[in-house]
Amino acid sequence: MSNSPGSQAMMGAMQKMQQSMIAQPMTGDIDHDFASMMRKHHRGAVDMARAELQNGRDPEFQKMARKIITDQEKEIRQLDRWLARHPGKPPQS
């Protein structure tokens, strides 16, 4: 793997997202689990887009990264609102 700052930032964002998703327990409520996992997935996308903005050079990808940040943060807020109204229940044994 490359040791460039951009590659390191991208790998760090992906690892953080993966660890966060793996650590999230499933509740048994598919809607809640979907919202919770998508929130983490979207946060990972935002982190990767920020790595592109900080390290990338392609104007098309810079534009795409800005759009991803805007769109994903909007969806994260939607997921947060839904999760606030629907607190998760502990998994059933």
C-alpha positions in Angstrom: 0.0 0.0 0.0 1.1 3.5 -0.7 2.3 5.6 2.2 1.2 8.9 0.5 -0.9 11.2 2.8 -3.9 10.8 0.6 -3.8 7.0 0.6 -3.3 6.9 4.3 -6.2 9.3 4.9 -8.5 7.2 2.6 -7.5 3.9 4.3 -8.0 5.5 7.8 -11.5 6.7 6.8 -12.4 3.2 5.5 -11.0 1.4 8.6 -12.8 3.8 10.9 -16.1 3.2 9.1 -15.6 -0.6 9.1 -14.7 -0.8 12.8 -17.7 1.4 13.7 -20.1 -0.7 11.7 -18.8 -4.0 13.1 -19.0 -2.7 16.7 -22.7 -1.7 16.3 -24.9 -4.4 17.8 -28.0 -5.3 15.8 -31.3 -4.7 17.6 -33.5 -7.1 15.6 -35.4 -4.1 14.3 -34.4 -3.9 10.6 -35.5 -0.3 10.3 -33.4 0.7 13.3 -30.4 -1.4 12.2 -30.6 0.0 8.6 -30.7 3.6 9.9 -27.9 3.0 12.3 -25.6 1.3 9.7 -26.4 3.8 7.0 -25.5 6.6 9.3 -22.1 5.0 9.9 -21.7 4.3 6.2 -22.5 7.9 5.2 -20.1 9.2 7.8 -17.4 7.1 6.2 -18.3 8.5 2.8 -18.0 12.0 4.2 -14.6 11.2 5.7 -13.4 9.7 2.4 -14.7 12.8 0.5 -12.7 15.1 2.9 -9.6 13.0 2.2 -10.2 13.7 -1.5 -10.6 17.4 -0.9 -7.4 17.6 1.1 -5.2 15.4 -1.1 -6.8 15.1 -4.5 -6.0 17.1 -7.6 -8.7 16.2 -10.1 -11.3 19.1 -10.4 -14.1 16.7 -11.3 -13.4 14.6 -8.2 -13.1 17.7 -6.0 -16.5 18.8 -7.2 -17.9 15.3 -6.6 -16.4 15.2 -3.1 -18.1 18.5 -2.2 -21.4 17.1 -3.4 -21.0 13.9 -1.5 -20.3 15.8 1.7 -23.4 18.0 1.2 -25.7 15.1 0.3 -24.4 12.6 2.9 -24.5 15.1 5.7 -28.1 15.9 4.8 -29.0 12.2 4.9 -27.1 11.8 8.2 -29.3 14.5 9.7 -32.4 12.7 8.4 -31.2 9.4 9.9 -30.4 11.2 13.2 -33.9 12.6 13.4 -35.4 9.2 12.7 -33.1 7.5 15.3 -34.1 10.1 17.9 -37.7 9.2 17.4 -37.1 5.5 17.4 -34.6 4.5 20.0 -33.2 1.0 19.6 -34.2 -1.9 21.7 -31.6 -4.4 23.0 -31.3 -7.5 20.9 -33.6 -10.3 21.8 -31.9 -13.5 23.0 
